[in-house]
Amino acid sequence: MTDMTVEGVAPAAPVPRRHVAAAVVGNALEFYDFVTYTFFAVQIGAAFFPSHDPFIQQMSSLITFGVGFVTRPIGALVIGRYGDRVGRRPAMMLSFTLMGVAILGLALTPTFAQIGVAAPILVVSWRLIQGFALGGEVGPTTAYLIEAAPPDRRGLYGSFQYASQGFSSLVGGLVGVAISAALGDAALSAWGWRIAFLIGALVLPWGFWLRRTLPETRHRAETHTAAQPAAPTLKGHGRIIVLGLLVTANGTIATYIFNNMTSYAQTTLKMAPGAALAASIVVGATLIVFGLIAGALSDRVGRKPMMLWPRLLLMVAVVPGFSLLAAHPDHTTLLLVTGVLSTIAVLAGATGITAIVESMHRDVRSLAFAGVYSTAVAVFGGTTQPIITWMIKATGDPVAPAWYLVAACAVGTVAILLLPESRPKPAA
């Protein structure tokens, strides 16, 4: 007699690793296209939002970056629901296509000097499309990874979502440093930053082809945990949705504070663009390496311990770290502080994705997680960089971003304590 799961579905054959890799690569490409903007926020501000006041110019650019988060919940609702009804693969194909259109448009938009006010309008439009696409990307892709994973390796597979974002930051940083070194600051500001976006556009056809080869996981059997609600409705997921929002908000604030280190180093620490861009390389590397480590460890010790203890350590370390950087604003200190704090933040945040997704019923998890993730990121990812920039300006204190992160960690810690442990129990 064939073994059946609690849902009465026969277990499926394992998803080949090459297909898991294809899903991860596609996700990384989409995040590369979205986050590369923040690495060149200073240059984009000069091209599309010219002003005699550098602060106004920077804030205009950062607010436009934040505009991309406005449509992320809408994309989560539309594409996330599509992923639950039709399948994970069609949803991922749709989001990928939209991102390709937006990144090419952003790369080719003329400057304010060339077409006037139409330039910032176009940039905002492309960012809205990018936000919609990425909002719909996260839910189906994360659901795919969890469903493709063996029950005892969901933590590791789920962490590929986190690590792929790190890969995007790493590649974006490497591309930025290479362009800066090859062209110099003047050419980088004038047109060189466009090369980074064109690279993303050029590799999109390859990523599209990879996604077409993916097997569908929507109807795969899986082992449930006690944390999963029996009823496949959003109403039955109210508690996990609220707690997931708080945990994701904390992780989002940490992520975008460290993604902002390049702009922070240029505008607050007055470092050269080439040296500042190296910080994004460090952030990307820590996301990849320690994201996967955190995911694998959570399969052994549980999701909650991996989310809790590094988060408490980050609360203690972040203010001294920023204070050290403010006192010694040099290249070595920037890389050291960014590396240490980013590592702790990654250890704290990488497991949250898996914990939230595997606590949700399969029939609604693409929509539910996409909604949780995109709403938290829309509210806090889109506002973190303008808020900390304003805090520094208003207080004159370069350590202000650290205090913002401490408050976020305190809220996240309470939410983690209230979350159920979602790791499947080992078979007796």
Legacy VTK file of the C-alpha trace (Angstrom):
# vtk DataFile Version 3.0
C-alpha trace
ASCII
DATASET POLYDATA
POINTS 428 float
0.000 0.000 0.000
1.370 3.438 -0.936
2.266 5.739 1.942
0.136 8.900 2.109
0.540 12.190 3.897
-2.084 13.741 6.152
-3.497 15.460 3.057
-3.898 12.145 1.234
-1.359 12.945 -1.441
1.238 10.416 -2.466
4.806 11.515 -1.806
6.557 12.816 -4.896
10.075 12.146 -6.060
12.685 14.597 -4.770
13.098 17.763 -6.820
16.512 17.627 -8.530
19.052 20.036 -7.108
19.561 21.684 -10.483
15.947 22.831 -10.417
16.326 24.198 -6.902
19.438 26.012 -8.114
17.496 27.422 -11.072
14.831 28.850 -8.757
17.519 30.416 -6.562
19.389 31.913 -9.521
16.215 33.464 -10.886
15.422 34.957 -7.504
18.944 36.365 -7.264
18.621 38.022 -10.659
15.383 39.748 -9.671
16.874 41.020 -6.418
19.987 42.216 -8.245
17.829 44.342 -10.503
15.919 45.785 -7.554
18.698 46.464 -5.018
21.324 47.759 -7.459
19.449 51.065 -7.330
20.501 51.663 -3.736
24.199 51.210 -4.567
23.967 54.082 -7.043
21.464 56.248 -5.169
23.891 59.195 -5.127
24.561 59.024 -8.875
20.889 58.452 -9.749
19.942 61.437 -7.614
22.297 63.637 -9.621
20.966 62.324 -12.958
17.222 62.516 -12.319
16.728 64.795 -9.299
19.175 67.695 -9.706
19.273 70.180 -6.825
21.657 72.762 -5.396
21.208 71.079 -2.011
22.958 67.653 -1.916
20.684 66.568 0.952
17.507 67.269 -1.064
19.002 65.481 -4.057
19.881 62.401 -1.996
16.511 62.320 -0.247
14.695 62.561 -3.609
16.650 59.589 -4.880
16.038 57.553 -1.717
12.331 58.366 -1.693
12.136 57.140 -5.288
13.865 53.973 -4.141
11.146 53.691 -1.509
8.433 54.134 -4.153
9.377 50.695 -5.421
8.053 49.260 -2.168
4.589 50.789 -2.553
3.476 48.243 -5.145
5.110 45.239 -3.490
2.010 44.312 -1.441
-0.111 44.639 -4.594
2.242 42.328 -6.478
2.153 39.942 -3.523
-1.637 39.872 -3.620
-1.953 39.401 -7.391
0.991 37.150 -8.198
0.998 35.391 -4.817
-2.628 34.344 -5.267
-1.848 33.318 -8.834
0.907 31.081 -7.455
-1.523 29.368 -5.060
-4.191 28.827 -7.717
-2.231 28.067 -10.875
1.235 27.086 -9.693
4.567 28.333 -8.414
6.324 28.213 -11.778
3.827 30.362 -13.770
3.879 32.947 -10.981
7.679 33.072 -11.004
7.703 33.416 -14.799
5.303 36.364 -14.634
7.273 38.260 -11.996
10.513 37.643 -13.867
9.137 39.054 -17.127
7.885 42.230 -15.444
11.224 42.774 -13.745
13.016 42.464 -17.068
10.875 45.178 -18.647
11.400 47.529 -15.695
15.177 47.137 -15.387
15.696 47.764 -19.109
13.494 50.841 -18.932
15.412 52.220 -15.957
18.753 51.664 -17.657
17.676 53.531 -20.792
15.753 56.471 -19.307
17.298 59.842 -20.331
18.403 62.266 -17.620
16.549 65.291 -16.288
18.863 67.528 -18.330
17.777 65.731 -21.519
13.984 65.396 -21.137
13.121 67.430 -18.057
10.426 66.368 -15.612
9.570 63.302 -17.718
12.794 61.696 -16.481
11.876 61.397 -12.784
8.319 60.400 -13.754
9.678 57.537 -15.843
12.075 56.471 -13.087
9.226 56.364 -10.575
7.135 54.316 -13.037
9.880 51.744 -13.538
10.335 51.471 -9.777
6.606 50.838 -9.340
6.772 47.983 -11.842
9.881 46.594 -10.162
8.143 46.658 -6.803
5.078 44.868 -8.194
7.267 42.163 -9.751
9.423 41.572 -6.691
6.410 41.601 -4.393
5.011 38.708 -6.399
8.360 36.934 -6.641
9.085 36.221 -2.997
5.987 34.206 -2.076
5.981 31.668 -4.923
9.779 31.264 -4.877
9.977 30.715 -1.122
7.026 28.311 -1.221
8.797 26.457 -4.036
12.000 26.069 -2.010
10.199 24.823 1.098
8.092 22.380 -0.928
11.126 21.094 -2.820
13.089 20.451 0.393
13.272 17.208 2.371
11.523 17.823 5.747
14.807 17.721 7.669
16.463 20.294 5.386
13.811 22.982 5.050
15.910 25.405 7.046
18.787 25.088 4.604
16.597 25.249 1.505
14.644 28.218 2.862
17.879 30.050 3.576
18.670 29.959 -0.141
16.059 32.721 -0.471
18.109 34.835 1.937
21.459 33.833 0.447
20.309 34.633 -3.079
19.623 38.197 -1.951
23.163 38.289 -0.617
24.439 37.070 -3.965
22.626 39.992 -5.555
24.277 42.453 -3.173
27.682 40.856 -3.699
27.482 40.930 -7.483
26.036 44.435 -7.452
28.862 45.628 -5.242
31.528 43.935 -7.377
30.045 45.434 -10.513
29.945 48.861 -8.873
33.558 48.690 -7.700
34.724 47.471 -11.114
32.856 50.221 -12.962
34.132 52.874 -10.541
37.721 51.679 -10.884
37.544 51.498 -14.677
35.757 54.797 -15.327
36.485 57.102 -12.400
34.018 59.094 -10.325
33.055 61.593 -13.039
32.128 58.994 -15.657
30.430 56.838 -13.018
28.127 59.717 -12.133
27.525 60.756 -15.734
26.645 57.392 -17.278
28.675 54.538 -15.794
26.014 53.547 -13.288
23.773 52.508 -16.194
26.151 49.653 -17.012
25.191 47.855 -13.798
21.515 47.894 -14.796
22.233 46.842 -18.378
24.177 43.829 -17.082
21.086 42.789 -15.153
18.945 43.197 -18.265
21.327 41.178 -20.438
21.257 38.092 -18.191
17.465 38.076 -17.785
16.834 35.886 -20.886
19.075 33.216 -19.380
17.169 33.358 -16.114
13.872 33.162 -17.999
15.042 30.014 -19.775
16.094 28.461 -16.447
12.660 29.005 -14.945
10.898 27.382 -17.872
12.594 24.090 -16.934
11.283 23.990 -13.348
8.944 21.182 -12.230
5.791 22.318 -10.394
5.719 21.793 -6.595
2.234 23.169 -5.866
0.698 19.699 -5.502
3.624 17.902 -3.892
2.993 16.018 -0.664
4.666 17.284 2.472
5.055 16.610 6.164
3.088 19.065 8.303
4.111 20.433 11.663
2.045 21.218 14.703
2.495 24.931 13.969
0.468 24.753 10.744
-3.234 25.671 10.924
-5.512 22.915 9.660
-7.813 25.299 7.770
-6.323 26.645 4.521
-7.674 30.191 4.977
-5.962 33.478 5.729
-8.246 33.959 8.727
-6.871 30.793 10.277
-3.364 32.232 9.920
-3.996 35.503 11.782
-1.520 34.901 14.598
1.361 33.782 12.374
0.694 36.654 9.950
0.936 39.298 12.694
4.019 37.773 14.305
5.556 37.187 10.886
5.064 40.856 10.030
6.928 41.931 13.177
9.810 39.505 12.654
10.119 40.413 8.978
9.989 44.137 9.775
12.950 43.721 12.119
14.944 41.798 9.534
14.033 44.304 6.830
15.269 47.280 8.837
18.563 45.509 9.502
18.952 44.550 5.842
18.372 48.044 4.501
20.538 49.727 7.105
23.453 47.583 5.964
22.524 47.894 2.277
22.688 51.649 2.861
26.293 51.507 4.084
27.558 52.506 0.637
25.526 55.734 0.595
26.170 56.250 4.331
29.915 56.029 3.779
29.800 58.572 0.943
27.427 61.129 2.445
28.046 60.865 6.199
31.626 59.569 6.379
32.721 61.450 3.198
34.442 58.435 1.652
35.157 57.988 -2.072
32.561 55.978 -4.068
34.970 53.138 -4.881
35.877 52.554 -1.256
32.276 52.906 -0.127
31.005 50.380 -2.678
33.261 47.758 -1.101
30.886 47.708 1.885
28.165 46.228 -0.333
30.531 43.400 -1.252
30.998 42.581 2.421
27.232 42.649 3.044
26.607 40.338 0.099
29.289 37.872 1.180
27.939 37.629 4.730
24.409 37.058 3.437
25.547 34.141 1.305
27.882 32.395 3.755
26.173 32.983 7.083
22.657 32.806 5.664
23.289 29.202 4.620
25.027 28.434 7.921
22.057 29.774 9.883
19.609 27.750 7.792
21.566 24.521 8.244
21.943 25.087 12.000
18.204 25.700 12.345
17.594 22.193 10.986
19.563 20.906 13.966
18.725 23.217 16.882
15.368 24.670 15.801
14.170 27.888 14.196
13.582 29.957 17.350
17.070 29.644 18.912
18.680 30.711 15.626
16.403 33.749 15.406
16.637 34.759 19.061
20.243 34.651 20.296
21.966 36.438 17.363
19.246 39.111 17.519
20.021 39.792 21.181
23.729 39.986 20.327
22.987 42.494 17.551
21.127 44.727 20.018
24.252 44.829 22.168
26.806 45.249 19.366
25.272 47.687 16.884
25.711 50.972 18.830
29.388 50.317 19.711
29.989 49.285 16.102
28.583 52.491 14.596
30.358 54.544 17.284
33.680 52.986 16.292
33.015 53.733 12.633
32.065 57.337 13.378
35.267 57.813 15.379
37.462 56.149 12.721
35.823 56.742 9.319
38.364 54.897 7.210
38.153 52.067 4.701
39.378 49.318 7.040
36.997 50.235 9.861
34.087 50.469 7.418
34.672 46.938 6.157
35.319 45.531 9.643
32.226 47.054 11.269
30.007 46.271 8.288
31.250 42.671 8.180
30.790 41.916 11.885
27.381 43.569 12.279
26.053 42.191 9.005
27.133 38.672 9.984
25.219 38.856 13.259
22.163 40.291 11.493
22.212 37.506 8.902
22.444 34.803 11.575
19.432 36.399 13.246
17.328 36.863 10.126
17.980 33.994 7.724
15.815 31.437 9.526
12.740 33.655 9.805
11.693 32.986 6.207
11.554 29.232 6.764
9.852 29.542 10.155
7.041 31.670 8.753
6.481 29.742 5.529
6.441 26.244 7.033
3.946 27.469 9.642
1.476 28.210 6.844
-0.803 25.800 4.996
0.327 24.979 1.481
-2.913 26.167 -0.128
-2.378 29.766 0.990
1.338 30.067 1.719
2.340 31.748 -1.552
-0.193 34.533 -0.983
0.152 34.677 2.815
3.932 34.815 2.925
4.140 37.171 -0.040
1.712 39.458 1.780
3.626 39.285 5.073
6.992 39.818 3.460
5.971 42.504 0.994
3.929 44.504 3.498
6.757 44.534 6.036
9.284 45.405 3.359
7.020 48.067 1.829
6.551 49.838 5.155
10.031 49.431 6.600
12.291 48.686 3.636
10.997 51.658 1.697
11.309 54.027 4.648
14.434 52.853 6.480
16.976 54.672 4.350
15.105 58.020 4.221
14.413 57.756 7.982
18.016 57.122 9.007
19.224 59.815 6.596
16.793 62.264 8.202
17.798 61.108 11.715
21.452 61.814 10.991
20.575 65.242 9.579
18.229 66.152 12.448
20.472 64.971 15.297
23.897 65.452 13.783
24.695 62.001 15.186
26.202 59.466 12.741
25.271 56.683 15.202
21.532 57.391 14.842
20.897 54.396 12.500
22.127 52.046 15.230
19.500 53.232 17.700
16.782 52.685 15.101
17.985 49.105 14.686
18.053 48.524 18.457
14.376 49.471 18.685
13.526 47.168 15.768
15.390 44.260 17.373
13.485 44.732 20.638
10.146 44.395 18.830
11.398 41.434 16.805
12.581 39.637 19.934
9.129 39.800 21.517
7.546 38.422 18.337
10.007 35.531 18.185
9.241 34.549 21.765
5.549 34.299 20.809
6.135 32.293 17.619
5.615 28.510 17.682
8.579 26.284 16.878
7.976 25.137 13.294
10.841 22.707 12.704
9.428 19.237 11.953
10.145 16.799 14.766
12.570 14.005 13.837
10.876 10.683 13.185
10.881 8.401 16.217
LINES 1 429
428 0 1 2 3 4 5 6 7 8 9 10 11 12 13 14 15 16 17 18 19 20 21 22 23 24 25 26 27 28 29 30 31 32 33 34 35 36 37 38 39 40 41 42 43 44 45 46 47 48 49 50 51 52 53 54 55 56 57 58 59 60 61 62 63 64 65 66 67 68 69 70 71 72 73 74 75 76 77 78 79 80 81 82 83 84 85 86 87 88 89 90 91 92 93 94 95 96 97 98 99 100 101 102 103 104 105 106 107 108 109 110 111 112 113 114 115 116 117 118 119 120 121 122 123 124 125 126 127 128 129 130 131 132 133 134 135 136 137 138 139 140 141 142 143 144 145 146 147 148 149 150 151 152 153 154 155 156 157 158 159 160 161 162 163 164 165 166 167 168 169 170 171 172 173 174 175 176 177 178 179 180 181 182 183 184 185 186 187 188 189 190 191 192 193 194 195 196 197 198 199 200 201 202 203 204 205 206 207 208 209 210 211 212 213 214 215 216 217 218 219 220 221 222 223 224 225 226 227 228 229 230 231 232 233 234 235 236 237 238 239 240 241 242 243 244 245 246 247 248 249 250 251 252 253 254 255 256 257 258 259 260 261 262 263 264 265 266 267 268 269 270 271 272 273 274 275 276 277 278 279 280 281 282 283 284 285 286 287 288 289 290 291 292 293 294 295 296 297 298 299 300 301 302 303 304 305 306 307 308 309 310 311 312 313 314 315 316 317 318 319 320 321 322 323 324 325 326 327 328 329 330 331 332 333 334 335 336 337 338 339 340 341 342 343 344 345 346 347 348 349 350 351 352 353 354 355 356 357 358 359 360 361 362 363 364 365 366 367 368 369 370 371 372 373 374 375 376 377 378 379 380 381 382 383 384 385 386 387 388 389 390 391 392 393 394 395 396 397 398 399 400 401 402 403 404 405 406 407 408 409 410 411 412 413 414 415 416 417 418 419 420 421 422 423 424 425 426 427
